[in-house]
Amino acid sequence: MEQQLIQVLEQTQSSQEGPRKQAEQHLQDLYYNPDYPLTLCSIAAHTSVPPPLRQAALLALKTFVLAGWSPGLDEFKGQILVTDENKERIRVATLDLATSDDAERKIQGAASYVVSKIASADFPQDWSGLLPTLLHIIPTSSGSRLHGALRVLADLVEDGFSETQFFQVAQELVSTVHGTAQNTQIEPALRALAVSIFKSCFDTLEMVLEDHKSAVKRFAEQTVDVWMSLFHDVMSASLPEKDGREELYNGMVALKVQVVKVLMKVRIMFPSILAPRSKALFSTTWEQLSTLQQVYQSTYIDDDQEGRLENADGLPYTLDFLILEDLDFLQACLRAPPVAKELDQQLNSNEQQTSWITDLVRLVTLYAQITNEEENIWEFDVNVFLSEETSVTANYTPRTACGDLIVKLGEKHSQPTLQALLSLLESFRSSSSSLKAQEAALYLLNQLLIEWSDDEDNDRHALTRPALLEQAQHAMQSEHIFLRARGFVVTSTLVKTAEDSIQTQASPLMEATLRMITEDKSEIVQASCIRALQNYLSALPKTMIRPLQNPIITAIAQWYSTKNASELTESDDLVITVLETLRDAILLDTTVCITGEALALLFSIATAVVVNFQVTALVTEVFEEICESIQEMGKDQYDQLCEKVTPSLASALEVSSVADENPLANVSKVTMNEHIHLSDTSQLAAELLCSLSSHTTTTFPSSFIPAILPKLIPHLLHSTDSELLKSATATLRSIVEHDSATLFNTTDPTTSKSGLETVLMVIDRLLGPEVEDNAAAEVGGLAGSVVEATGHEQLGPYLVPLFQAVALRLARATQAQLIQSLVLVFARLAIHNPSEIVGFLASLEIPASSLPPDATSANGLCVLLPKWLDASGTFVGYAAIRTNVTALATLYTLHDQRIASISCKGDLIPNPATAGRIVTRSRAKQMPDHYTTITADVKIVKVLIEELSPPTDASAPHTGAAGTRDASDDEDEFDGAGSTRSSVNGDEWEDDDTFLDLGLGATKAELMGWANEDGKAFGGQGQRSDDETQLFLGEWFRKMAVEDGGRKKFMEVLGGMTERERERLALLG
């Protein structure tokens, strides 16, 4: 069988799809052959077989194990395919292969992966000897055998232990890997792997920390004491020369990286353990950074050597990773109380008062220089440069870490830090070879200024501002692209964060920045100037910058005219920066949208990257602000805006017109009509049209409906785009609400149907089964508006079928927004005609195809009222909630027996198995929630009580299990384990007993600690009550409590409320 299987494995690596897929299917057909996995093990063990085929055999074995080994594996297919006897043989074979002296690391790695998967299912119950075997191999082996054993142990520590199992073996395990880590005769890469296993032990400890804090801390203290001398030795050790000894050099870097990672992990979990050692660690880290600076400079800043590399074990081994970890750890140590105290003493006793700060700022500045790799990438792609500048990238580099460190330093020592930066800039300025360093100093200055811009005390740089401004202005004249660009950005930031004293110089600075958008040849400088304008526009008085509105728009238009399609479609961050600046310029005076071409430019730029959600969202938001602003000016200005944009919007909605020249459907003569995405352009046009139509307070201009309707209706009748349909439906609803007479008197020339008939066709289509819930989410509002605008007489024979269609769609709807939309159709009517609505729903029979799975009746009232009541808790919007509350209260006052006889879902029945714990989706399927059963009239009262303001003050933060957060702290955030961090007093170096970590099996009570009694987060994420609704509810409950005839029944209903519900009612007095 071996030879046959080797041939099949060869075919799985074929470049031809047919033979490859046939071979893969052949392997799956062998799953039921008991010899199949054993044969794969045999092939993988044969050194005579080519390594790629041995690796392929292990890959096939892994796939087989996942599918048929144990139900405990996520990809298990439902049937165990291996006997217990064969399982034992496979365990032994794969572990032998993973820990063999085989020189092929890829084979070992593949075998280790199979072992880890088997262990995740079998350890320790069915493979109790695995860990003892590994702990025996590790101290007695070296080379490949040691590497394989460490790989398996690493996987086992990461995935294989329960908390009980880990505590039983923790001491022996940590002692074993410590022996390897401190053995200098072992290659550094393996020592690094041993240290990474030690770090994984802390990851495991973190998961059980909540329930075993004392034991875990005691264990951590003991182990750290043992390991500290090793950590100190490794951090203090010099790196070997790299020439001809790359493996040793890389291994030593990897070892140093892992040591710092462990120290950072310990500081996050138990900062008090490291606090007494923080001075020594700070000194060692600073010394290492100082020693390695020249090496880093020659490797990455002067040269272009590759960085951010990891070895086969996933361990970083390049110098940039080490520098990054050291900078982060240095920042952490800087805030430790012993370090802060010592540095403060040195600072106070030093006559110059800037000694160590000057040294540190210089070191950080040198590490913040742009690397050659970054320089080459940024010059090639300005979009990458902007993503780094605006911090929207996930790429965390030494330069970024330097920015974070300088911000923390400046929080406590603002003036010395600024003085140190200024001194550096003056010294660098005298040397043309220090242009990168000069740019780095300005970059760090900019990070400080941005951090201070939102502070009340944002004038901390008042004394040094003139000198700093002079340095930035000098940089604006530099021939070095990045230094010149940095000069424009820093100058604008200084203006933004300054008081009036510097604003007298702002106008010429802003004009110089504006000129460079079109005059500078560098795209980096152009983009930086466009971005810098945002600072001027947000900081300076409108009277000063209003004359520059048109020049700014013109400059952006000129810049845009030089770009082609490929540049912008792949430059999202650049386009967003340009749009943000254009937005700020337009909002200076929105009448420019009526009198000028600002909107045409906005639409053109947006269309260039219309597939980008962030761009379309930004354009829609800007247009919304424009519409709001012009609406406030009056109907004449609003009509002019409509007349300005309607042709472009209508044309964009008509696919056949995209070849025509308009700023939204196509990007004008100078740009890129061949790259327009028609559906995305139509969707954007529909969203803009929705914003425009929603801001009228009277009728539309006479040309609006004839221009828009013929383009809008085809989309509503044929499109399948959810977002386009929602926006188009909302637009049609606005037309119905504000100008129904014009709409209904319009005749479609192609069908000869009236406007009303056309709208009813749209509603019928949206309520039909072929339109998904999300796409139909706005149809209820449209249907309700039509009913209100026409009245029963005008709708005539269409009225009942319309209500039936709404009811049937509501019966099968599952999306919350659609359910709310449809419920409100009946809620509006129920306020004035409750008996008719109840009678209509009671007479309606829901077809089986539209019934929910749990329905026990086909009666419309029995199906729809429970759904209505269940959905009420998710309604959003003051008006919607008020309408729903009023309708339900009105239905209750009918005292209709048909309502009282309907069964609804009541209160949640507590489940002891899940009480107080987070319930995963799989656990929820195994143990679904159960509820009491109550009648619909009782459910109505519960829903109304739920809408009452909660008994707690929602304006004050809750103090939950996660502990309190002191608003006076300079840094109000949590570190990785939940400890409150304060850059001033070093609180983050004290253990916090009341932290919250989602990795620790946190309770629901802890997670809701920052929420009110409704479980809705403060800050507006849940429903929020309004005064009118609260006034209505208070009056209604008081009225029901004294109403003749219904009082007794009402009091019985209140007697069945929960304690929390009674507390809410008690607030009414």
Residue pairs with C-beta under 8 A, 6 or more apart in sequence:
1 35
1 39
2 39
2 42
2 43
5 30
5 36
5 39
5 40
5 43
5 57
6 43
6 49
6 53
8 23
8 26
8 27
9 23
9 43
9 53
9 56
9 57
9 60
10 53
11 19
11 20
11 22
11 23
11 26
12 20
12 23
12 24
12 27
12 56
12 60
13 20
13 52
13 53
13 56
14 20
14 23
27 60
27 63
30 36
31 64
31 67
31 68
31 81
32 81
34 82
34 83
34 86
36 64
37 61
37 64
37 65
37 82
37 86
37 90
38 86
38 89
38 90
38 93
40 57
40 58
40 60
40 61
40 64
41 57
41 61
41 89
41 90
41 93
41 94
41 97
42 93
43 49
43 53
43 54
43 57
44 54
44 55
44 57
44 58
44 61
44 97
44 107
44 110
44 111
45 54
45 93
45 96
45 97
46 54
47 102
49 57
51 104
51 106
51 107
54 104
54 107
55 106
55 107
55 110
58 97
58 107
58 110
58 111
58 113
58 114
59 110
61 90
61 94
61 114
62 110
62 113
62 114
62 117
64 81
65 73
65 114
65 117
65 118
66 73
66 74
66 75
66 76
66 117
67 75
67 76
67 77
67 81
68 76
68 77
68 79
68 80
68 81
68 82
69 76
69 80
69 81
69 82
69 87
69 117
69 118
69 121
70 76
70 80
70 121
70 122
71 80
72 120
72 121
73 117
73 120
73 121
82 90
87 118
87 122
87 126
90 118
91 115
91 118
91 122
91 127
91 130
94 111
94 114
94 115
94 118
95 111
95 115
95 130
95 133
95 152
97 107
97 108
97 111
98 108
98 111
98 112
98 114
98 115
98 148
98 149
98 151
98 152
99 108
99 134
99 137
99 141
99 145
99 148
99 149
99 152
100 108
100 144
100 145
100 148
101 143
101 144
101 145
102 108
102 144
103 144
105 144
105 147
105 312
106 312
108 144
108 147
108 148
108 151
109 151
109 312
111 148
112 148
112 151
112 152
112 155
113 155
115 152
115 155
116 152
116 155
116 156
116 159
116 160
118 127
119 127
119 130
119 152
119 155
119 156
119 159
119 160
120 159
120 160
123 130
123 131
123 156
123 160
124 130
124 131
124 165
130 152
130 156
131 153
131 156
131 169
131 173
134 149
134 152
134 153
134 156
135 172
135 173
135 176
137 145
137 146
137 149
138 146
138 149
138 150
138 153
138 176
138 177
138 179
138 180
139 176
139 179
139 180
141 149
142 186
146 180
146 186
146 190
147 190
147 193
150 177
150 180
150 190
150 193
150 194
150 197
151 193
151 313
153 173
153 177
153 197
154 193
154 196
154 197
154 200
154 313
157 173
157 197
157 200
157 201
157 204
158 200
158 203
158 204
161 169
161 204
163 204
163 207
163 208
163 211
163 212
166 201
166 204
166 205
166 208
167 212
167 215
170 201
170 219
173 201
174 198
174 201
174 223
177 194
177 195
177 197
177 198
178 194
178 198
178 226
178 227
178 230
180 186
180 190
180 191
180 194
181 191
181 194
181 195
181 198
181 227
181 230
182 191
182 230
183 191
187 247
187 248
187 251
188 248
188 251
188 252
188 254
188 255
189 247
189 250
189 251
189 254
189 255
189 311
189 313
189 315
189 317
190 251
191 251
191 255
192 251
192 254
192 255
192 257
192 258
192 315
192 317
193 313
193 315
195 255
195 258
195 259
195 262
196 258
196 261
196 313
196 315
198 223
198 227
198 262
199 258
199 261
199 262
199 265
202 220
202 262
202 265
202 266
202 269
203 265
205 216
205 219
205 220
205 269
206 269
206 977
206 997
206 999
206 1000
207 999
207 1000
207 1001
208 216
208 1000
209 216
209 269
209 977
209 997
209 1000
210 997
210 1000
210 1001
210 1002
213 993
217 270
217 273
217 991
220 266
220 269
220 270
220 273
221 270
221 273
224 266
224 273
224 274
227 262
228 277
230 259
231 259
231 262
231 263
232 280
232 284
234 255
234 256
234 259
235 256
235 259
235 260
235 281
235 284
235 285
235 288
236 284
236 287
236 288
237 252
237 256
238 291
239 249
239 252
239 253
239 256
239 292
239 295
240 248
240 249
240 252
241 249
242 249
250 311
250 317
250 318
251 317
253 316
253 317
253 318
253 319
253 321
253 322
254 311
254 315
254 316
254 317
256 288
256 322
257 315
257 316
257 317
257 321
257 322
257 325
258 315
260 285
260 322
260 325
260 326
260 329
261 325
263 274
263 281
263 329
264 325
264 328
264 329
264 332
266 273
266 274
267 274
267 329
267 332
267 989
268 975
268 976
268 977
268 979
269 976
269 977
270 991
271 336
271 979
271 988
271 989
271 990
271 991
272 989
272 990
272 991
274 281
274 336
274 989
275 336
275 337
275 338
275 989
275 990
276 338
278 333
278 336
278 337
278 338
278 339
278 989
279 336
279 338
279 339
279 342
281 329
281 333
282 330
282 333
282 334
282 336
282 339
285 326
285 329
285 330
285 333
286 330
286 360
286 363
288 326
289 323
289 326
289 327
289 330
289 363
289 367
290 363
292 319
292 322
292 323
293 363
293 366
293 367
295 319
296 319
296 320
296 323
296 367
296 398
297 366
297 369
299 305
299 307
299 319
300 307
300 319
300 320
300 371
300 372
300 373
301 369
301 370
301 371
301 372
301 436
302 372
303 372
304 371
304 372
304 373
304 376
306 318
306 373
307 318
307 319
307 320
307 321
307 371
307 373
308 316
308 318
308 320
308 321
309 316
309 317
309 318
310 316
310 317
311 317
316 322
320 397
320 398
323 367
323 398
324 396
324 397
324 398
324 401
327 364
327 367
327 398
327 401
327 402
327 405
328 401
328 404
330 405
331 401
331 404
331 405
331 408
332 988
333 339
334 340
334 343
334 405
334 408
334 409
335 408
335 981
335 982
335 983
335 986
335 988
335 989
336 986
336 989
337 985
337 986
337 989
340 412
340 986
343 356
346 355
346 356
347 353
347 354
347 355
347 356
347 357
347 413
347 416
350 356
352 358
353 416
354 416
354 419
354 420
354 423
357 409
357 413
357 416
357 417
357 420
358 416
358 420
358 423
360 409
360 420
361 406
361 409
361 417
361 420
361 421
361 424
361 444
362 420
362 424
364 402
364 405
364 406
364 444
365 402
365 421
365 424
365 437
365 440
365 441
365 444
366 437
366 440
367 398
367 399
367 401
367 402
368 398
368 399
368 402
368 403
368 406
368 440
368 441
368 443
368 444
369 399
369 436
369 437
369 439
369 440
370 378
370 399
370 436
370 439
370 440
370 482
371 397
371 399
374 388
374 397
374 399
375 482
377 384
377 385
378 384
378 385
378 388
378 482
378 524
379 481
379 524
381 571
382 523
382 524
382 527
382 571
382 574
383 570
383 571
383 572
383 573
383 574
384 393
385 524
385 527
386 527
386 531
386 573
386 574
386 577
387 393
387 573
388 395
388 400
389 489
389 528
389 531
390 531
390 573
390 577
391 400
392 573
399 440
399 443
402 440
402 444
403 443
403 444
403 447
406 417
406 444
406 447
406 448
407 447
407 448
407 451
408 983
409 417
410 417
410 418
410 448
410 451
410 452
411 451
411 970
411 971
411 983
411 984
412 983
412 984
414 448
414 452
414 460
414 461
415 460
415 463
415 464
417 448
418 445
418 448
418 460
418 461
418 464
418 468
419 464
421 441
421 444
421 445
421 448
421 468
422 464
422 467
422 468
422 471
424 437
424 441
425 438
425 441
425 442
425 445
425 468
425 471
426 471
427 434
428 434
428 435
428 437
428 438
428 441
429 438
429 471
429 474
435 478
435 480
435 483
436 480
436 482
436 483
438 475
438 483
439 475
439 480
439 482
439 483
439 486
442 471
442 472
442 475
442 483
442 486
442 487
442 490
443 486
445 468
445 490
446 486
446 489
446 490
446 493
448 461
449 461
449 490
449 493
449 494
449 496
449 497
450 493
452 458
452 460
452 461
452 497
453 493
453 496
453 497
458 497
459 497
459 498
459 499
461 468
461 494
461 497
462 499
462 501
465 494
465 498
465 501
465 502
468 490
468 494
469 491
469 494
469 502
469 505
472 487
472 490
472 491
472 494
473 487
473 491
473 509
474 487
475 483
475 484
475 486
475 487
475 490
476 484
476 487
476 488
476 491
476 512
477 484
477 487
478 484
478 487
481 522
481 524
481 525
482 524
484 520
484 522
484 525
485 522
485 524
485 525
485 527
485 528
485 529
486 528
488 513
488 516
488 525
488 528
488 529
488 532
489 528
489 531
489 532
491 509
491 513
491 532
492 509
492 510
492 513
492 532
492 533
492 534
492 535
492 536
493 535
494 502
495 502
495 503
495 505
495 506
495 509
495 510
495 535
495 536
495 539
495 540
496 535
496 536
496 538
496 539
497 539
503 539
503 540
503 541
503 544
506 536
506 539
506 540
506 544
507 540
507 544
509 536
510 533
510 536
510 540
510 545
510 548
511 548
513 529
513 532
513 533
513 536
514 529
514 533
514 548
514 551
514 552
514 555
516 525
516 526
516 529
517 526
517 529
517 530
517 533
517 555
517 556
517 558
517 559
518 526
518 555
518 558
518 559
520 526
520 529
526 559
527 574
527 577
530 556
530 559
530 577
530 578
530 581
531 577
531 581
533 552
533 581
533 584
533 585
534 580
534 581
534 584
536 545
537 545
537 552
537 581
537 584
537 585
537 588
538 584
542 588
545 588
546 588
546 589
549 585
549 586
549 588
549 589
549 592
550 592
550 596
552 581
552 582
552 585
553 582
553 585
553 586
553 592
553 596
553 597
553 598
553 601
556 578
556 581
556 582
556 585
556 601
557 597
557 601
559 578
560 578
560 601
560 604
560 605
560 671
561 670
561 671
563 608
563 671
564 671
564 672
565 608
565 671
565 672
565 674
565 675
568 574
568 575
568 605
568 608
568 609
568 672
569 608
569 609
569 611
569 675
571 609
572 609
572 612
572 614
572 615
575 605
575 608
575 609
575 612
575 615
576 614
576 615
576 618
578 605
579 602
579 605
579 606
579 615
579 618
579 619
579 622
580 618
582 598
582 601
582 602
582 605
582 622
583 602
583 618
583 622
583 625
585 598
586 592
586 593
586 598
586 602
586 622
586 626
587 622
587 625
587 626
587 629
590 625
590 626
590 629
590 630
591 630
591 633
591 637
592 598
593 599
593 626
593 630
593 641
593 644
594 630
594 637
594 640
594 641
594 644
599 623
599 626
599 644
599 645
599 663
600 648
600 663
600 668
601 663
602 619
602 622
602 623
603 619
603 648
603 663
603 664
603 688
604 663
604 664
604 667
604 668
604 671
606 615
606 616
606 619
606 664
606 684
607 663
607 664
607 665
607 666
607 667
607 676
607 681
607 684
608 667
608 671
608 672
608 675
609 615
610 616
610 676
610 677
610 680
610 681
610 684
611 677
611 680
616 680
616 683
616 684
616 687
619 684
619 688
620 684
620 687
620 688
620 691
623 688
623 691
623 692
624 691
626 641
627 641
627 691
627 692
627 694
627 695
628 695
630 637
630 638
630 641
630 695
631 638
631 695
631 696
631 697
635 697
635 698
638 695
638 696
639 700
639 701
641 692
642 692
642 700
642 701
642 703
642 704
643 701
643 703
645 688
645 692
646 701
646 703
646 704
646 707
646 708
647 662
647 707
648 662
648 663
648 664
648 665
648 685
649 664
649 685
649 688
649 689
649 692
649 708
650 707
650 708
650 711
651 657
651 658
651 660
651 662
651 664
651 665
651 711
652 658
652 662
652 664
652 665
652 681
652 682
652 684
652 685
653 682
653 685
653 686
653 689
653 708
653 711
653 712
653 715
654 665
654 711
655 678
655 682
657 665
658 665
658 666
658 673
658 676
658 678
658 681
659 666
659 673
660 666
661 668
661 669
664 681
664 684
664 685
664 688
665 676
665 681
665 685
666 673
666 676
667 673
667 676
679 721
679 724
682 715
682 719
682 721
682 724
683 721
683 723
683 724
683 727
686 712
686 715
686 723
686 724
686 727
686 728
686 731
687 723
687 727
689 708
689 712
689 727
689 728
689 731
690 727
690 728
690 730
690 731
690 734
693 700
693 730
693 731
693 734
693 735
693 738
694 730
694 731
694 734
696 734
696 738
697 738
698 738
699 738
699 739
699 742
700 735
700 738
700 739
700 742
702 742
705 735
705 739
705 742
705 743
705 746
706 746
708 731
708 735
709 735
709 743
709 746
709 755
709 758
710 748
712 728
712 731
712 732
713 748
713 758
713 762
715 721
715 724
715 725
715 728
716 725
716 728
716 729
716 732
716 762
716 765
716 766
717 761
717 762
717 765
719 725
719 728
720 771
720 775
721 775
722 772
722 774
722 775
725 766
725 771
725 775
725 776
725 778
726 774
726 775
726 777
726 778
729 762
729 766
729 776
729 778
729 779
729 781
729 782
730 778
730 781
730 782
732 759
732 762
732 782
733 778
733 781
733 782
733 785
735 743
736 743
736 759
736 782
736 785
736 786
736 789
737 785
737 789
740 789
740 790
742 755
743 755
743 756
743 759
744 754
744 755
744 756
744 759
744 789
744 790
745 754
745 755
746 754
746 755
747 753
747 754
747 755
748 754
748 755
748 758
751 758
753 761
756 786
756 790
756 794
759 782
759 786
760 786
760 798
760 802
762 782
763 779
763 782
763 783
763 786
763 802
763 805
764 805
765 771
766 775
766 776
766 779
766 782
767 776
767 779
767 783
767 805
767 806
767 808
767 809
768 809
769 812
773 813
773 814
773 815
773 817
773 818
774 815
774 817
774 818
776 809
776 818
777 815
777 817
777 818
777 821
778 821
779 809
779 818
779 821
779 822
780 806
780 818
780 820
780 821
780 822
780 823
780 824
780 825
781 821
781 824
783 802
783 806
783 822
783 825
784 824
784 825
784 828
786 795
786 802
787 795
787 799
787 802
787 825
787 828
787 829
788 828
792 799
795 802
803 825
803 826
803 840
804 844
806 822
806 825
806 826
807 826
807 841
807 844
807 846
807 860
807 864
808 846
808 847
808 850
809 818
809 822
810 819
810 822
810 823
810 864
810 867
811 846
811 850
811 851
811 852
811 860
811 863
811 864
811 867
812 849
812 850
812 851
812 852
813 819
813 822
816 871
816 874
819 867
819 871
819 874
820 871
820 874
820 875
820 876
820 880
823 868
823 871
823 872
823 884
824 880
824 883
824 884
826 837
826 841
826 864
826 868
826 887
827 883
827 884
827 886
827 887
827 888
828 883
828 887
829 836
829 837
830 837
830 838
830 887
830 890
830 891
831 883
831 886
831 887
831 890
834 887
834 890
834 891
834 893
834 894
835 894
835 896
837 891
838 861
838 891
838 894
838 896
838 898
838 899
840 860
841 860
841 861
841 864
841 865
842 859
842 860
842 861
842 898
843 860
844 859
844 860
844 861
845 858
845 859
845 860
846 855
846 858
846 859
846 860
846 863
846 864
847 858
848 858
851 858
851 863
852 863
852 867
855 863
856 862
856 903
857 863
861 898
861 899
861 902
862 902
865 899
865 902
865 904
865 936
866 902
866 903
866 904
866 905
866 936
866 939
869 888
869 904
869 936
869 939
869 940
869 943
870 904
870 905
872 884
872 888
872 943
872 946
873 943
873 946
873 1023
875 881
875 884
875 1023
876 1023
878 1024
878 1026
878 1028
878 1029
881 947
881 1023
881 1025
881 1026
881 1029
882 1026
882 1028
882 1029
882 1032
885 944
885 947
885 1029
885 1032
885 1033
886 1032
888 940
888 943
888 944
889 940
889 944
889 1032
889 1033
889 1036
891 899
891 940
892 899
892 937
892 940
892 941
892 944
892 1040
893 1040
893 1046
895 937
895 1045
895 1046
895 1049
899 936
899 937
899 940
900 935
900 936
900 937
901 935
901 936
902 935
902 936
903 933
903 934
903 935
903 936
904 933
904 934
904 935
904 936
904 938
904 939
905 931
905 932
905 933
905 934
905 939
906 931
906 932
906 933
906 934
906 938
906 939
906 942
907 931
907 932
907 934
907 1058
908 929
908 930
908 931
909 929
909 930
909 931
909 932
911 927
911 929
911 930
913 927
914 923
914 927
916 1003
916 1004
916 1005
917 1001
917 1003
917 1004
918 1001
918 1002
918 1003
918 1004
918 1007
919 927
934 942
934 1056
937 1053
938 1053
938 1056
941 1050
941 1053
941 1054
941 1057
942 1057
942 1061
944 1033
944 1036
944 1037
945 1057
945 1061
945 1064
945 1065
946 1014
946 1061
947 1023
947 1025
947 1029
947 1033
948 1025
948 1030
948 1033
948 1064
948 1065
948 1067
948 1068
949 1025
949 1030
949 1064
949 1067
950 1012
950 1013
950 1014
950 1064
951 1013
951 1063
951 1064
951 1066
951 1067
952 958
952 1012
952 1013
954 1012
954 1018
957 965
957 1010
957 1018
958 1009
958 1010
958 1011
958 1012
958 1018
959 1009
960 1005
960 1006
960 1008
960 1009
960 1010
961 994
961 996
961 1003
961 1005
961 1006
961 1009
962 978
962 994
962 995
962 996
962 1006
962 1009
962 1010
963 980
963 992
963 994
963 995
963 996
965 972
965 980
966 972
966 980
969 980
969 981
969 982
969 984
969 987
970 982
970 983
970 984
971 981
971 982
971 983
972 980
973 981
974 980
974 981
974 995
974 996
975 981
975 988
976 997
977 992
977 995
977 997
978 992
978 995
978 996
978 997
979 987
979 988
979 990
979 991
979 992
979 995
980 987
980 988
980 992
981 987
981 988
982 988
996 1002
996 1006
996 1007
996 1009
1008 1015
1010 1017
1010 1018
1011 1017
1011 1018
1012 1018
1013 1060
1014 1022
1014 1023
1015 1022
1016 1022
1016 1023
1034 1068
1037 1065
1037 1068
1038 1068
1040 1046
1040 1047
1040 1050
1041 1047
1041 1050
1041 1051
1043 1050
1054 1062
1054 1065
1057 1065
